[in-house]
Amino acid sequence: MTHFAVALRDFRLAIDDRTEIRLAHEADADEVFAVVGRNWQNLRYWLPHLAGPPTLDDTVDYLRDGERDMNEQSGFHALVVADGTVIGGLRLQPIDWENRWTLLSFFLDRAHRGRGLMTNAVRVVAEYAFEGLELNRIEVRTAVGDDRTAAVVQRLGFTDEGTLRQVLSTGGHFVDQRVFSILRAEFQA
């Protein structure tokens, strides 16, 4: 097991007294499959490689990929867990150690939106990335029109760097993405 994987083995970050962020593992497949299934209509926009809703096997593969990323020190997948139930996820991947930056992606079950949970989760993960991993830059990409994701990162002080035109093909059409970033020197925990 790599130094990075050892450092993450007991990874847990508190969001509040009921909610935490912890590493995702293959054993979480049933719960992750269920939450993705409930939110497929929104998430499908970001999973263009899948022709339809993901299967349990797809979910297992995704979680194995996260464990491989962790072991290769290229990133990790984490879960947002409230009262013992998976309600969302976050991913830092890839992590570019030479240039000290990462790409952050996240989702939250629609039943838990509107309460600031994801804003707090992103804040906690950003603090970990800057302080624990000593990164300098975090980037978030979101589809033009995904105002919820944009609002989360803008509340945290991320800068809108512009739009990547037709960078993602999904559902037979191309999608523009907005790029947001925050630097370690700009971040306020």
Buried (B, 14 or more C-beta within 10 A) or exposed (E): EEEBBEBBEEBEBEBEEEBBBBBBBBEBBEBBBBBBBBBBEBBBBBBBEBEEBBEEEBBBBBBEBBBEBBBEBBBBBBBBBBEEBBBBBBBBBEBBBEEBBBBBBBBBBBEBBEEEBBBBBBBBBBBBBBEEBEBBBBBBBBBEEBEBBBEBBBEBBBEEEEEBEEEBEBEEEEBEBBBBBBBBEEBEE
